[in-house]
């Protein structure tokens, strides 16, 4: 038997026995997680924090009347004060870093975040703060609030839909929504980029919140 050749194999085996296998056993012993449900009451009342790893903020702008230019913001934060017993008393706020805009066109994100368009140096936040929530169906609602963009604050209504609620893999109460809204960028003082780019902006939000404490 070649002892030198067997030493690496023994080391790997020892690593598996002392590290990997106990971890796998612990996972196997973890209680099964109940699947998410579309019952708003499955998420306990309390303060929730937006999960940036499971959040997407996308805007779509008509291009040449034939397609949509799509942009994504990669830095997003926010909180949700959730009250499933009285949904109308729940509150949400979301903050977007305009400098984090990304596009499929190389270098275009830097142009958009610059002084000519989003002017992220002067206006480092785009913020939405809810002022009222109205339930429109078992899993849908309208979130009325104020959108602050380019230093101006104007009303905005988000059509929201509950995606799921329950406990995440860490056993933390979580809830997820999708939302859509539309506004005209020129209403906030953004000048028209080119004659072929539409004024109306379609906002699409997918997000998950995790309960704190």
N, C-alpha and C positions, 0 to 999 in steps of 0.2 A: 504493500500500500504506500502510495506517495503522499507523505504527510504534508509536504509543502503545498501540493496541489489541492489538498482537502481543506486547508486552513481558510481560504476565502469562502468556501461553501459553508463551513461551520460558522463563520462570522455572520453570513446572511441568515442562516437558520436561527442563530441566537437573537438577531435583530427582530426576526418575525415573532419569535416566542415572547420576547420582552416588550415589544412595542406594538406591532400591527395586530397580532391576535387578541391581546387584551382589549384593544380599542374596538375591534370587530365584535367581541363578545359583549362589550358594554352597549354597542349599538343594537345588538340583537335583543338585549334585555330591556331596552327602552320601551315604555308602553306605546302601543300603536296610536298614531295621531288620527283623530277623527277628521274626516274630509271637510274642507271648507263648504259653507252653505250660503245661500242667498238670503238668509234670515238676518236682518240688521241687528237683532238682539243677540246674535252669536258673538258679537264683539262687545266686551264689557264697557260700561261707561268709564270715562276717564280722559286723560291727556295722552295724545298719541304724537309720535314724531315721524315725519316723512322718511321713508327708506330710500335713499338716493340710488341704491343699487337696483331697485325695482321701480324706478320712476322714469317716465319719458315725457318730455315737453317738446312738441313738434308744431311748427307753423307751416301752413301751405298757402302759397300766393299764386294766383293765376298768371300764366306765362304765355304770351302771344295768343291768348284765347284758345289754345290747343292742349295745354297741359298745366301741371302745377309744379312750381319750384318748391322744394321741401327743405326746411332747415330744422336742425335739432339743437336744443340747449342742453349741455352736458353737466352743468352745475346748478342743482335745484335743492332748496330746503323748505321746510314748512312744518306746521303743527295743526293738529285737529283736536278740538275739544268735543268729544263724542258723547251724545246722550240718546241712546236708542229708545228710551221711554218717551222722550220729547224731542223728536228730531229737529223741530223748529228752533230749539234753543242751542243746537250744535253750532260750532263755529270753525272756520278753516282759514288759514293763511298760507300762501305759497310765495316764495321769493326765488327769482331766476337771475343768474349772473349773465348779462347780455354778452360779456366778453367770451363766454363759453360756446358761442354759436358755432355750429359745424355744418358744412355743406359738402356735396359730392364734387364741387368744383375747386380745384387746387388753389389755395390762396384767397379764395373769395370770402371765407369766414373773417379773415383779418380786415378786409375792406369793409365788410358789413358792421363789424364792431367798432370801426373807426369813427372819426368826427363827422364824416359826411352822412352817416346813416344812424346807427344805434348810439354813437357817441358815448361808449361805455366808460370812458375816463371821467366824463362830467356826470353821467347818470349810471352809477355802478349797479343799480338794482332795478328790476321790473317786478312789481309786487301786486298781488291780489289779496284783498282782505274781504271776507264775507260780511254782509250786513243783515241778511235774512236767508232762511232756507225753507222752501215749500215742497212738501212731498206731493208728487204727481201720480204715483203708483206704488205698488208693493216694494219695488226695488229702484225707483227712479225719483228724481226731484230736480228742482231749479234752485241754483245757488246764486243769489243776487249779491253783488259786492262792488267794490271799487278797484279799478285797475289803474295803477300808477306806472306810466310809461313816458319816457323822455321828459320827466319832470311835471307832467300833467296827470291829473286824476279824474277819471270819468267812470260812469257806471258800466258794469258788464254783467251779463247773465250767463251762467254756465249750466248747460243741460248735463246732469250727472246721472250715472247708472252704477248701482252696486254690482261689483264683479264677484266678490266673495268675502266671507267673514269667518273667523274661528281662531284657532291657535296655529302659529307657525311651527316649524320644525324644532325650535328652541322652547316651545311651550308658551310663547308670548302671545297675548291676544292681539290679533291683527285684522285689518280690514282694507279692502282695495276697491278703487273706483276708476271709472273712465269718464271723461268729461269733454264736451265740445263747446266752442263759442266762436262768435264772429265779431269783428270790429274793423273799422276803416283806419288805416295807419295815418292818413292825412288828418284825421280828427285829432290826433295827438301831435300834430306839427311836423310829421315826417314828410319831406317833399317827395314827389314822384321820382322814382329812380330812372325809369325810361318809359316812353309812351306805351310799350308793349307789356309792361308789368302791371297787373291789376292792383286796385287800391284795397280791396277787401282781403283781410287776413283770416284764415281759418285756423283756430287753435285746437289742438288735440292733446289731451292730458291722460296718461295712464299712470296710476300711482298706488302705492301701498303704504299704510301707516302702521306703526308698531307701538303698542301701549307702553308708557313709561312708568317705572316704579312697580 
